[in-house]
Amino acid sequence: MIKIDEAIIVEGKYDKIKISSVIDAVIIVTDGFRIFRNAEKLELIRHYARKTGVIILTDSDSAGRKIRGYIKGAVQEGKIINVYIPDVFGKEKRKEKPSAEGKLGVEGIDVKTILSAFKNSGVNASESQKTPDITKFTLYELGLSGGNGSKKLREKLQKYLALPSLMSADALVEVLNTMTDSKGLAEYVAEIRENGDVV
């Protein structure tokens, strides 16, 4: 498993599964063209572009190029790294027939080729040491979800950490795991409470 600091943007959940099996990084799924209408996810991508940089890893077909172009146009600040997979013709195992253009997507490309594409794009990688330990239950235990004042506390935390205000619980958990651990998160929450902003 290798660790990459930048957030990786992929098209679908199967792409995410493939990449997360070999790379420790934040992986954001565009859900195909749905990214065009998802302001929350686009704001998250902009946040990562400014903070750590983003890596765009879409399929090599025309749909992948459109998504890549849209993200590049929508992100005005920060760092974008383009990682391209080669044209490989074939069919993914889970599909009954090949895609319209007959090319394999990210999920169908072998791991060695994917890692080579990252290396060729100049992405810096290191051995992963950290095991994420923040879960939705961690948020609940710290009063960040499921209780009176949870929403306000969560908003204060996101502001405190300079995170976008529009984030789902899943996105927040993923982001927090890249920034801290459960102990550090508890300290942030305690500090926010001590400041008297949240009862």
C-alpha positions in Angstrom: 0.0 0.0 0.0 1.3 3.4 -1.0 0.4 6.8 0.5 -0.5 9.8 -1.6 -1.1 13.2 -0.1 -3.3 14.5 -2.9 -7.0 13.6 -3.2 -7.8 11.3 -6.1 -10.9 12.0 -8.2 -12.4 9.0 -10.0 -15.7 8.5 -11.8 -17.4 5.5 -10.1 -17.5 3.4 -7.0 -15.8 0.5 -8.6 -12.9 2.8 -9.6 -12.7 3.8 -6.0 -12.6 0.2 -4.8 -9.8 -0.6 -7.3 -7.6 2.4 -6.3 -8.2 2.0 -2.6 -6.9 -1.5 -2.7 -3.4 -0.2 -3.5 -3.3 3.5 -2.6 -4.0 5.2 0.8 -5.5 8.5 -0.1 -8.8 10.5 -0.1 -10.7 9.2 -3.1 -13.6 11.4 -4.3 -16.2 9.8 -6.7 -17.8 12.0 -9.3 -20.7 9.5 -9.9 -20.1 10.2 -13.6 -21.8 13.3 -15.0 -23.6 13.9 -11.7 -20.6 16.0 -10.7 -22.0 18.7 -13.0 -25.0 19.2 -10.6 -23.3 18.4 -7.3 -22.2 21.7 -5.7 -21.2 20.0 -2.4 -18.8 17.6 -4.1 -17.4 20.3 -6.3 -16.7 22.5 -3.3 -14.9 19.5 -1.6 -12.7 19.1 -4.7 -11.9 22.8 -4.7 -11.0 22.5 -1.0 -8.6 19.7 -1.6 -7.1 21.4 -4.7 -6.2 24.3 -2.4 -5.0 22.3 0.6 -3.3 19.2 -0.8 -3.8 19.2 -4.5 -6.0 16.8 -6.5 -5.3 14.1 -8.9 -7.8 13.5 -11.7 -7.9 9.9 -12.8 -10.8 9.4 -15.2 -11.4 6.7 -17.9 -9.7 7.2 -21.2 -13.0 7.5 -23.1 -14.9 10.7 -24.2 -17.0 10.7 -21.0 -13.8 10.6 -18.9 -12.4 13.5 -20.9 -15.5 15.6 -20.4 -15.5 15.0 -16.7 -11.8 15.8 -16.5 -12.3 19.0 -18.5 -15.2 20.1 -16.3 -13.3 19.7 -13.1 -10.2 21.5 -14.5 -12.5 24.4 -15.5 -14.3 24.5 -12.2 -11.2 24.5 -10.0 -9.6 28.0 -10.2 -7.1 27.7 -7.4 -4.7 25.1 -6.2 -2.9 22.2 -7.8 -4.3 19.7 -10.3 -2.3 16.7 -11.5 -3.6 14.7 -14.4 -3.0 11.0 -14.4 -3.9 9.2 -17.6 -4.5 5.5 -18.1 -3.7 4.1 -21.5 -6.2 3.0 -24.1 -6.8 -0.7 -23.3 -9.6 -2.4 -25.2 -11.7 -5.0 -23.5 -14.6 -5.6 -21.1 -14.7 -5.3 -17.3 -15.5 -8.7 -15.6 -18.7 -7.4 -14.0 -20.2 -6.1 -17.2 -22.1 -8.0 -19.9 -20.6 -6.1 -22.8 -17.8 -3.6 -23.4 -18.3 0.2 -23.1 -19.5 2.2 -26.1 -15.9 2.9 -27.1 -14.7 -0.6 -26.2 -12.1 0.7 -23.7 -11.4 -0.5 -20.2 -12.1 2.0 -17.5 -10.0 2.6 -14.4 -11.7 -0.4 -12.6 -10.6 -2.7 -15.4 -6.9 -1.7 -15.7 -4.4 -3.8 -13.9 -2.8 -2.4 -10.8 0.8 -2.4 -12.2 -0.4 -0.1 -15.1 -2.3 2.2 -12.7 0.8 2.6 -10.4 3.0 3.2 -13.5 0.6 5.9 -14.6 0.9 7.7 -11.3 4.7 7.4 -11.4 4.8 8.8 -15.0 2.7 11.8 -13.9 5.2 12.7 -11.2 3.1 11.9 -8.2 5.1 11.5 -5.0 4.2 8.4 -3.0 5.4 6.9 0.3 4.7 3.8 2.3 1.5 4.1 4.2 1.8 4.0 8.0 -1.4 5.5 9.3 -4.6 3.4 10.0 -7.7 5.6 9.9 -9.6 5.4 13.2 -12.3 8.1 12.8 -15.7 6.6 12.0 -19.3 7.9 12.1 -19.5 6.4 15.6 -16.5 8.6 16.6 -18.6 11.6 15.5 -21.5 10.4 17.6 -19.3 9.9 20.6 -17.9 13.4 20.4 -21.3 15.0 20.0 -20.8 15.8 16.3 -23.8 13.8 15.2 -27.1 12.4 16.6 -27.6 14.8 19.5 -28.8 18.3 20.5 -26.5 20.9 19.1 -24.6 18.3 16.9 -25.2 20.3 13.7 -23.9 23.5 15.3 -20.9 21.8 16.7 -20.1 20.1 13.4 -20.4 23.5 11.6 -18.0 25.1 14.2 -15.5 22.2 13.7 -15.6 22.6 9.9 -15.1 26.3 10.2 -12.3 25.8 12.8 -10.5 23.4 10.4 -11.2 25.5 7.3 -13.4 22.9 5.7 -16.3 23.5 3.3 -19.6 24.0 5.2 -21.5 21.7 2.9 -20.2 18.2 3.7 -22.0 14.9 4.3 -21.1 12.8 7.3 -19.2 10.3 5.0 -17.2 13.1 3.4 -16.4 14.6 6.8 -15.2 11.3 8.2 -12.9 10.8 5.1 -11.5 14.3 5.4 -10.9 14.1 9.1 -8.9 10.8 8.7 -6.5 12.7 6.4 -6.0 15.5 8.9 -5.9 13.9 12.4 -6.8 10.8 14.4 -9.6 10.3 17.0 -7.5 11.6 19.8 -6.7 14.8 17.9 -10.3 15.2 16.8 -11.4 15.0 20.5 -8.9 17.7 21.3 -10.3 20.0 18.5 -13.8 19.5 19.8 -12.8 20.2 23.4 -11.1 23.4 22.3 -14.2 24.5 20.4 -16.3 23.8 23.4 -13.9 25.7 25.7 -14.1 28.8 23.5 -17.8 29.0 24.5 -19.1 28.9 20.9 -21.0 25.7 21.5 -23.0 24.7 24.5 
